[in-house]
Amino acid sequence: MDIPKANVMEFNEDCWCCLRPSGTEPKIKFYIGVKGADKKEAENRLISLKSCLLQRIDNILN
């Protein structure tokens, strides 16, 4: 694939997403990270960001 090694998107509230092609397989890898005031808040943000990204990917593919 002829695409950049990484594409990082930073969101409000200390959330980020990085996607890149696998170097060994025909797939795209996603890495996401969040910060929160405590573990529970970070977990909730992670769930929300993951859900949003999966919905957007589904919209693109369908």
C-alpha positions as CSV (number, residue, x, y, z in Angstrom):
1,M,0.0,0.0,0.0
2,D,1.2,3.5,-0.8
3,I,-0.1,5.4,2.2
4,P,1.6,7.3,5.1
5,K,3.1,5.3,7.9
6,A,0.7,6.9,10.5
7,N,-2.1,9.3,10.7
8,V,-2.8,10.7,14.2
9,M,-6.0,12.6,15.0
10,E,-6.2,14.4,18.3
11,F,-9.6,15.2,19.7
12,N,-10.8,17.5,22.5
13,E,-10.6,16.3,26.1
14,D,-7.3,14.5,25.7
15,C,-8.4,11.7,23.3
16,W,-6.4,10.5,20.3
17,C,-6.6,8.0,17.5
18,C,-3.8,6.6,15.3
19,L,-4.3,4.4,12.3
20,R,-1.6,2.8,10.1
21,P,-1.2,0.0,7.7
22,S,0.2,-3.3,9.0
23,G,3.7,-3.9,7.9
24,T,3.1,-7.7,7.5
25,E,-0.7,-8.2,6.8
26,P,-3.2,-6.6,4.5
27,K,-5.0,-4.7,7.3
28,I,-5.2,-1.3,9.0
29,K,-4.3,-1.1,12.7
30,F,-6.1,1.4,15.0
31,Y,-4.6,2.7,18.3
32,I,-6.7,4.9,20.6
33,G,-5.9,6.6,23.8
34,V,-7.7,8.7,26.3
35,K,-7.1,10.6,29.6
36,G,-9.5,11.0,32.4
37,A,-9.7,12.4,35.9
38,D,-9.8,8.8,37.2
39,K,-9.9,5.3,35.8
40,K,-13.7,5.1,35.5
41,E,-13.8,8.4,33.5
42,A,-11.0,7.2,31.2
43,E,-12.8,3.9,30.6
44,N,-16.0,5.7,29.7
45,R,-14.2,8.0,27.3
46,L,-12.4,5.0,25.7
47,I,-15.8,3.2,25.2
48,S,-17.3,6.3,23.7
49,L,-14.4,7.0,21.3
50,K,-14.2,3.3,20.3
51,S,-18.0,3.3,19.6
52,C,-17.8,6.5,17.5
53,L,-14.9,5.2,15.5
54,L,-16.5,1.8,14.8
55,Q,-19.7,3.6,13.7
56,R,-17.8,5.8,11.3
57,I,-15.9,2.9,9.8
58,D,-19.2,1.0,9.4
59,N,-20.7,4.0,7.6
60,I,-17.7,4.2,5.2
61,L,-17.8,0.5,4.4
62,N,-21.6,0.3,3.9
